[in-house]
């Protein structure tokens, strides 16, 4: 959505978004019956859930700020408040210029209208006049690559087609502030790259970006500042690496405190007496299912094989070498040179190390059959004895678009030649 600011200026000339002592309360009901009874009674039948508590910060022109936090920390509520889709229970949000929010792409489309009609219908909802839309229409259609499908009813679109049209629409006008909620991977690989390129162009042209993601990788690579939310409060705000370091330490100490499967999510009502759907990440987290490869159909760029040398046939297999040697065979997109990532974790899920070719200036080698090959070697593997699990990743040439991921695809045992307690052998000197 786009929203024009009510106030032309605030604080300093560079401040485009000012959040002052903002809190957000949601009313939680144990059942639909309790919510219905509350309409005809003064008796309090709800519990208060404060998604945000006294949040205060400013964003300046040209900043790229990442928002991190556990499930239930208040990230989604914060983004909706900044976008103007919900109102704070207390405090204020001031905006300068055009604010564009990429939250639920396609939510404003009418299924019976054609794609072309929806441009004008949904465009009017985000502040684009009929005259301006007529000017923008060719560019939007070209970016979405929908062609003749623009004259078909949106209800006949695939989810990917809907997302393409929605993204092209909401980013058609360069914003002053861009709010993104986990929306860097929309559509197929080709369209993902176009989306990332457009977002990066906004950033390079001075647009302020607020980016919410569970990917610490994207936060680190895109953002110069970060905000860590915990329990609806700002725990830290500052340079990305400092905030991410504190948040990741918290995550390690926190462990897995997920809600037990089968826990009932209460119904939620806001102050306008409209029942909301689940609060995304602002209600207690649930156990996630097993993550699957990004390209299970094998189309486009993909990991074809990732093999570890010298593994025994036991379960789990034993690494029968002092070196860990991993061979990647991947399919790229045309002549684009892919990038590879690799991660080692303990079997309990504690991360040990991660690396990527684009971080280290390394490059896979193109083979005669058009595939790409790379060999990663950890000489004299500096791990102590234990059980480990590895993951592999395939990125585009920029390292920002994730094409494929094999998560926890291979576990193995390792017996160190020196039987010492601990996890790793750190480089050191005795003096």
Backbone torsions as a table, in degrees:
resi	resn	phi	psi	omega
1	UNK	NA	158.6	174.5
2	UNK	-118.9	143.6	178.5
3	UNK	-142.2	131.1	176.4
4	UNK	-86.3	142.0	-178.9
5	UNK	-70.1	145.4	175.0
6	UNK	-79.0	-26.9	-177.0
7	UNK	-114.2	130.2	-176.7
8	UNK	-73.4	-28.5	-178.2
9	UNK	-139.5	163.9	176.2
10	UNK	-161.6	151.8	173.3
11	UNK	38.2	-97.6	178.7
12	UNK	-113.3	162.9	-176.6
13	UNK	-62.9	-25.7	-175.6
14	UNK	-90.3	-9.3	-179.0
15	UNK	-80.8	122.4	-179.0
16	UNK	-112.0	-15.8	179.6
17	UNK	-146.2	123.4	-177.7
18	UNK	-127.3	120.5	179.2
19	UNK	-110.5	120.7	-174.1
20	UNK	-122.4	109.4	172.1
21	UNK	49.9	48.1	-176.6
22	UNK	-84.8	130.9	171.6
23	UNK	-129.9	150.8	179.6
24	UNK	-136.7	121.2	178.7
25	UNK	-107.1	135.6	169.8
26	UNK	-117.8	144.9	179.3
27	UNK	-96.4	124.8	-175.6
28	UNK	-105.8	128.5	177.9
29	UNK	-115.6	143.4	-178.2
30	UNK	-75.0	-20.4	-178.7
31	UNK	-159.9	161.9	174.7
32	UNK	-59.9	-32.9	179.7
33	UNK	-62.5	-42.3	180.0
34	UNK	-64.8	-39.3	177.8
35	UNK	-64.7	-40.9	179.7
36	UNK	-64.8	-43.4	178.8
37	UNK	-61.1	-33.0	-178.3
38	UNK	-64.3	-23.1	179.4
39	UNK	-68.8	-24.3	-173.4
40	UNK	-118.4	16.8	-176.7
41	UNK	-145.6	147.3	174.8
42	UNK	-85.0	-7.0	-179.5
43	UNK	-67.9	134.9	178.7
44	UNK	-73.7	117.9	-177.8
45	UNK	-118.2	9.8	-177.2
46	UNK	-121.6	164.7	168.3
47	UNK	-110.6	146.7	-179.1
48	UNK	-89.7	130.8	172.9
49	UNK	-115.9	114.4	-180.0
50	UNK	-92.6	99.4	-179.6
51	UNK	-69.1	-32.2	177.9
52	UNK	-135.1	143.3	-177.4
53	UNK	-134.8	106.1	172.0
54	UNK	52.9	55.0	-179.1
55	UNK	-88.7	129.3	-179.7
56	UNK	-138.6	127.1	172.0
57	UNK	-168.2	167.9	176.7
58	UNK	-127.5	146.1	172.5
59	UNK	-116.8	133.7	-179.7
60	UNK	-102.1	160.7	-178.5
61	UNK	-59.0	130.6	176.3
62	UNK	88.3	-5.0	177.5
63	UNK	-74.4	148.1	170.6
64	UNK	-121.9	111.7	-170.1
65	UNK	-118.5	127.4	176.2
66	UNK	-94.8	144.2	178.0
67	UNK	-114.8	123.1	-179.6
68	UNK	-127.6	162.5	178.7
69	UNK	160.3	160.3	177.3
70	UNK	-64.8	164.0	168.4
71	UNK	-58.6	132.0	-176.6
72	UNK	92.7	2.2	-176.5
73	UNK	-77.4	-20.4	-179.3
74	UNK	110.6	11.2	-175.2
75	UNK	-62.7	-48.0	-177.7
76	UNK	-65.0	-40.5	178.0
77	UNK	-62.8	-40.1	178.9
78	UNK	-61.8	-46.1	-178.5
79	UNK	-64.0	-40.3	179.3
80	UNK	-66.0	-36.9	176.7
81	UNK	-66.3	-43.6	179.6
82	UNK	-65.2	-36.0	179.0
83	UNK	-75.6	-19.1	-179.6
84	UNK	90.4	8.8	179.8
85	UNK	-78.4	-23.0	170.7
86	UNK	-131.8	160.2	-177.8
87	UNK	-108.3	147.9	179.4
88	UNK	-71.6	151.7	173.5
89	UNK	-73.5	-30.4	174.6
90	UNK	-154.7	161.2	-176.9
91	UNK	87.6	-174.5	-175.1
92	UNK	-144.3	153.2	174.4
93	UNK	-125.6	120.6	179.2
94	UNK	-111.1	136.9	-177.2
95	UNK	-128.0	146.3	173.8
96	UNK	-121.2	127.5	177.3
97	UNK	83.5	-161.6	-177.0
98	UNK	-88.6	126.1	177.3
99	UNK	-108.5	121.4	178.6
100	UNK	-113.0	128.9	-179.4
101	UNK	-117.5	126.2	174.1
102	UNK	-103.7	91.0	-175.7
103	UNK	-113.9	-84.2	179.2
104	UNK	-107.4	90.3	-174.7
105	UNK	-62.8	128.7	177.7
106	UNK	89.3	-1.0	-176.3
107	UNK	-65.6	-26.9	-177.8
108	UNK	-90.6	5.4	-178.4
109	UNK	-82.3	144.2	173.6
110	UNK	-93.6	122.2	-172.3
111	UNK	-64.1	-26.3	-177.9
112	UNK	-83.1	-18.1	179.4
113	UNK	-81.0	154.2	173.6
114	UNK	-72.2	165.8	176.6
115	UNK	-58.5	-40.7	-179.9
116	UNK	-64.9	-44.4	178.6
117	UNK	-64.4	-34.9	179.7
118	UNK	-67.9	-27.4	174.9
119	UNK	-57.9	-45.4	-178.3
120	UNK	-75.5	-38.7	-180.0
121	UNK	-66.7	-55.4	-179.1
122	UNK	-69.4	-33.2	178.1
123	UNK	-61.9	-38.2	178.2
124	UNK	-64.6	-30.0	179.5
125	UNK	-71.4	-22.9	-179.7
126	UNK	-109.5	18.4	170.7
127	UNK	88.9	16.5	177.8
128	UNK	-99.1	119.4	-177.8
129	UNK	-70.1	165.4	179.8
130	UNK	-62.2	-40.8	-179.8
131	UNK	-65.5	-43.7	179.3
132	UNK	-66.2	-37.9	178.9
133	UNK	-65.2	-38.4	177.3
134	UNK	-59.1	-35.8	177.9
135	UNK	-73.5	-36.8	-176.3
136	UNK	-83.6	-19.4	-171.8
137	UNK	-52.6	-50.3	-178.8
138	UNK	-59.0	-40.9	-179.9
139	UNK	-66.0	-40.8	179.6
140	UNK	-63.6	-45.2	-179.7
141	UNK	-63.7	-41.3	179.6
142	UNK	-63.6	-42.4	-179.0
143	UNK	-67.2	-40.0	-179.3
144	UNK	-73.4	-22.1	179.4
145	UNK	59.9	34.9	-178.0
146	UNK	-91.3	-20.6	174.7
147	UNK	53.3	-125.9	-177.2
148	UNK	-65.2	-20.1	179.7
149	UNK	-64.6	-15.2	179.4
150	UNK	-61.4	-22.5	-178.9
151	UNK	-98.1	6.5	173.7
152	UNK	-95.3	156.0	176.5
153	UNK	-64.1	139.6	-178.7
154	UNK	-61.0	-27.2	179.5
155	UNK	-63.1	-17.3	177.8
156	UNK	-90.3	-4.4	-178.2
157	UNK	-77.0	149.2	166.7
158	UNK	-74.4	166.5	179.2
159	UNK	-61.9	-36.4	178.6
160	UNK	-64.6	-40.1	178.3
161	UNK	-64.8	-40.5	178.9
162	UNK	-63.0	-43.9	179.7
163	UNK	-63.4	-41.9	179.7
164	UNK	-61.2	-44.2	179.5
165	UNK	-66.8	-41.7	-178.2
166	UNK	-64.8	-44.5	-180.0
167	UNK	-64.6	-44.0	178.8
168	UNK	-59.5	-37.4	-179.4
169	UNK	-68.8	-53.3	-172.1
170	UNK	-71.1	-17.8	178.5
171	UNK	-107.6	12.3	-177.3
172	UNK	-67.2	-32.3	179.5
173	UNK	-108.2	121.0	179.9
174	UNK	-57.0	126.5	-177.4
175	UNK	-90.6	166.4	168.6
176	UNK	-85.5	-34.3	177.3
177	UNK	-131.3	129.3	178.8
178	UNK	-117.2	123.0	179.6
179	UNK	-110.5	122.8	-173.4
180	UNK	-124.8	127.1	177.8
181	UNK	-115.6	97.6	176.2
182	UNK	49.1	45.6	-173.7
183	UNK	-122.5	30.3	176.1
184	UNK	-85.5	-11.0	-179.1
185	UNK	-121.6	82.0	179.8
186	UNK	-118.3	138.3	178.5
187	UNK	71.6	-161.3	-179.0
188	UNK	-81.0	-178.8	-175.2
189	UNK	-59.7	-44.8	-179.9
190	UNK	-58.3	-44.9	-177.4
191	UNK	-73.8	-33.0	175.0
192	UNK	-55.9	-45.4	-179.5
193	UNK	-63.2	-38.9	177.9
194	UNK	-64.3	-40.6	179.9
195	UNK	-64.5	-47.3	179.6
196	UNK	-61.9	-41.6	179.4
197	UNK	-61.7	-40.9	179.0
198	UNK	-66.3	-43.1	179.6
199	UNK	-63.3	-42.3	178.2
200	UNK	-64.6	-35.4	176.9
201	UNK	-64.4	-41.4	175.6
202	UNK	-58.1	-46.7	-179.0
203	UNK	-61.3	-44.8	-178.0
204	UNK	-65.9	-23.4	179.7
205	UNK	-92.9	11.9	174.2
206	UNK	95.9	6.6	177.2
207	UNK	-69.5	138.8	173.9
208	UNK	-83.6	129.4	-175.5
209	UNK	-120.9	130.1	171.9
210	UNK	-113.8	116.0	-168.8
211	UNK	-121.7	117.6	178.0
212	UNK	-103.2	126.6	-177.8
213	UNK	-157.6	149.6	170.5
214	UNK	-84.9	-4.1	-178.4
215	UNK	-90.5	104.4	176.1
216	UNK	-63.3	-28.5	177.9
217	UNK	-59.6	-50.5	-179.1
218	UNK	-67.6	-38.6	178.0
219	UNK	-58.8	-46.1	-177.8
220	UNK	-66.5	-36.1	-174.1
221	UNK	-86.5	-19.4	-175.4
222	UNK	-108.9	-26.2	-166.8
223	UNK	-111.0	139.7	174.3
224	UNK	-95.1	-15.9	175.9
225	UNK	-133.4	159.5	178.3
226	UNK	-143.4	151.5	175.3
227	UNK	-121.9	128.2	176.7
228	UNK	-107.1	117.0	176.8
229	UNK	-99.3	138.2	175.3
230	UNK	-144.0	120.9	179.0
231	UNK	58.8	32.6	178.9
232	UNK	83.5	0.3	-179.1
233	UNK	-114.6	152.5	174.4
234	UNK	-80.1	111.6	178.1
235	UNK	-80.5	-44.8	178.2
236	UNK	-148.8	148.0	171.1
237	UNK	-144.1	130.7	-178.4
238	UNK	168.3	-159.0	179.0
239	UNK	-53.1	141.9	-171.0
240	UNK	-54.2	-51.2	-173.2
241	UNK	-63.6	-39.6	179.5
242	UNK	-64.4	-44.7	-179.2
243	UNK	-68.3	-43.9	-179.5
244	UNK	-64.5	-37.0	176.9
245	UNK	-61.2	-44.1	178.9
246	UNK	-66.3	-41.7	-179.6
247	UNK	-65.8	-42.3	-179.6
248	UNK	-68.0	-34.5	174.2
249	UNK	-63.7	-42.2	175.6
250	UNK	-59.0	-43.3	-178.1
251	UNK	-63.5	-40.0	179.0
252	UNK	-65.5	-42.1	-178.9
253	UNK	-71.4	-31.3	-177.2
254	UNK	-67.8	-38.4	-177.4
255	UNK	70.8	-158.8	-177.7
256	UNK	-102.0	99.7	178.7
257	UNK	-112.6	34.7	-177.1
258	UNK	-62.7	150.7	175.0
259	UNK	-62.1	141.3	180.0
260	UNK	-62.0	143.1	177.5
261	UNK	-56.6	141.9	178.5
262	UNK	92.6	-5.4	177.5
263	UNK	-65.0	131.3	-176.3
264	UNK	-79.8	130.7	175.8
265	UNK	-82.9	124.1	-180.0
266	UNK	-68.6	158.9	175.2
267	UNK	-77.1	149.0	-174.4
268	UNK	-124.2	139.5	179.2
269	UNK	-133.1	136.5	176.4
270	UNK	-94.4	-177.2	-173.7
271	UNK	-68.2	-20.4	179.7
272	UNK	-83.9	8.2	176.6
273	UNK	65.5	31.4	175.8
274	UNK	-110.2	124.9	179.3
275	UNK	-70.7	129.4	-179.6
276	UNK	-97.5	159.8	168.3
277	UNK	-73.9	-177.1	178.4
278	UNK	-54.9	147.0	-173.8
279	UNK	-82.3	32.5	-179.9
280	UNK	51.6	-117.0	-176.6
281	UNK	-87.9	6.6	-175.7
282	UNK	-97.2	9.4	169.1
283	UNK	-117.8	164.0	-176.0
284	UNK	-52.9	139.8	-175.4
285	UNK	-70.6	153.5	178.3
286	UNK	-114.4	158.8	176.7
287	UNK	-62.8	131.0	179.0
288	UNK	-87.2	149.2	175.2
289	UNK	-76.8	173.2	-178.9
290	UNK	-67.0	129.7	-179.8
291	UNK	-76.5	144.0	-176.2
292	UNK	-110.2	162.3	175.2
293	UNK	-55.1	149.1	-178.6
294	UNK	-66.0	-26.8	-178.7
295	UNK	-129.1	70.4	-176.5
296	UNK	-64.3	-20.6	179.8
297	UNK	-84.7	-5.7	176.8
298	UNK	77.5	6.1	-179.4
299	UNK	-85.0	153.8	179.0
300	UNK	71.0	-160.0	177.2
301	UNK	-68.0	137.2	-177.0
302	UNK	-161.2	157.2	169.7
303	UNK	-76.0	123.3	-179.5
304	UNK	-95.1	-41.8	175.7
305	UNK	-156.1	142.9	175.1
306	UNK	-137.0	105.0	-172.3
307	UNK	-117.5	143.3	176.4
308	UNK	-106.4	126.1	-179.1
309	UNK	-73.8	152.2	170.0
310	UNK	63.6	39.8	173.1
311	UNK	-96.6	136.0	177.8
312	UNK	-74.8	176.8	179.8
313	UNK	-92.2	2.2	-179.1
314	UNK	-72.5	171.6	179.0
315	UNK	-127.1	115.4	-8.6
316	UNK	-70.0	156.3	-177.5
317	UNK	-65.4	149.3	179.1
318	UNK	-97.9	133.3	173.2
319	UNK	-77.3	111.7	-173.8
320	UNK	-95.0	32.3	178.8
321	UNK	-143.9	157.1	175.0
322	UNK	-82.5	-12.3	177.4
323	UNK	-104.7	141.9	171.6
324	UNK	-100.5	113.8	-176.8
325	UNK	-119.2	120.3	-176.5
326	UNK	-119.4	126.7	-179.9
327	UNK	-110.9	124.5	179.3
328	UNK	-104.1	134.2	166.8
329	UNK	-125.1	121.8	-174.8
330	UNK	-133.3	156.3	172.1
331	UNK	-101.8	129.8	179.0
332	UNK	-97.8	-173.4	175.4
333	UNK	-106.6	101.1	-179.5
334	UNK	61.6	-130.9	-179.3
335	UNK	-91.5	2.9	-179.8
336	UNK	-66.0	130.4	178.9
337	UNK	-81.8	119.6	-176.5
338	UNK	-78.5	166.6	173.4
339	UNK	-121.5	148.1	-175.1
340	UNK	-119.3	147.5	175.1
341	UNK	-129.6	154.7	-177.2
342	UNK	-148.9	142.8	-179.6
343	UNK	-141.2	139.9	174.7
344	UNK	-115.3	132.1	177.0
345	UNK	-130.1	158.1	165.9
346	UNK	-66.2	159.1	-179.9
347	UNK	-61.5	-24.9	177.7
348	UNK	-79.1	-4.9	176.7
349	UNK	103.1	1.2	178.0
350	UNK	-75.8	121.5	-179.8
351	UNK	-69.0	137.0	179.3
352	UNK	-106.2	-51.9	178.1
353	UNK	-156.0	152.7	173.9
354	UNK	-143.0	150.5	-179.0
355	UNK	-154.8	165.2	-178.8
356	UNK	-151.3	147.5	-176.6
357	UNK	-62.3	-40.3	-177.3
358	UNK	-70.4	-18.3	175.8
359	UNK	-78.3	-25.5	-172.8
360	UNK	-113.4	6.2	179.4
361	UNK	71.3	19.8	177.4
362	UNK	-93.7	157.6	-177.4
363	UNK	-141.0	135.1	171.4
364	UNK	-63.0	159.8	179.5
365	UNK	-102.5	133.7	178.9
366	UNK	-82.3	132.4	-178.6
367	UNK	-95.0	169.7	-177.7
368	UNK	-63.0	-30.2	-179.3
369	UNK	-84.3	5.8	177.8
370	UNK	92.8	-11.1	176.9
371	UNK	-79.3	173.7	179.7
372	UNK	-120.9	143.9	-176.5
373	UNK	-131.6	141.7	174.7
374	UNK	-148.5	145.2	177.9
375	UNK	-120.8	123.4	179.3
376	UNK	-107.2	126.6	-177.5
377	UNK	-124.5	128.5	168.9
378	UNK	-105.0	95.2	-177.6
379	UNK	-69.6	139.5	179.6
380	UNK	48.1	62.1	-171.8
381	UNK	-41.3	115.6	-172.6
382	UNK	-84.1	40.6	176.7
383	UNK	-106.0	146.9	171.3
384	UNK	-81.0	170.7	-176.2
385	UNK	-60.3	138.0	178.9
386	UNK	167.5	-174.6	177.4
387	UNK	-107.5	137.3	-173.9
388	UNK	-135.5	161.3	177.6
389	UNK	-138.7	145.0	-175.4
390	UNK	-123.8	154.8	175.6
391	UNK	-130.3	151.4	179.4
392	UNK	-128.4	148.4	-175.2
393	UNK	-137.3	146.6	175.4
394	UNK	-123.8	122.1	-179.4
395	UNK	-113.7	166.0	172.2
396	UNK	-75.3	-179.0	-174.8
397	UNK	-66.7	-22.3	177.1
398	UNK	-81.2	-19.3	-175.7
399	UNK	81.7	7.4	-177.2
400	UNK	-103.3	-30.6	-179.0
401	UNK	-97.5	120.7	178.1
402	UNK	-85.6	114.7	179.5
403	UNK	-84.1	-40.5	-174.1
404	UNK	-155.1	152.4	179.3
405	UNK	-148.6	126.9	171.4
406	UNK	-107.0	101.1	-173.6
407	UNK	-92.8	124.9	177.8
408	UNK	53.6	44.4	-172.9
409	UNK	-82.2	-19.0	-177.1
410	UNK	-145.5	125.5	172.7
411	UNK	-108.4	158.7	179.4
412	UNK	-158.5	159.5	173.2
413	UNK	-103.8	147.4	176.7
414	UNK	-134.5	132.5	177.0
415	UNK	-113.7	112.5	-178.5
416	UNK	-70.8	142.8	176.3
417	UNK	-61.0	-27.7	176.8
418	UNK	-110.2	113.0	-174.4
419	UNK	-82.1	85.6	179.1
420	UNK	-119.8	147.2	177.1
421	UNK	-69.1	161.2	179.7
422	UNK	116.5	-169.3	-176.4
423	UNK	-112.4	-48.6	-177.5
424	UNK	-133.4	159.4	172.1
425	UNK	-97.9	107.0	-177.4
426	UNK	-80.9	145.3	173.4
427	UNK	-58.1	137.1	-175.6
428	UNK	-160.8	166.4	174.6
429	UNK	-134.4	142.4	171.0
430	UNK	-100.0	129.7	177.3
431	UNK	-128.9	NA	NA
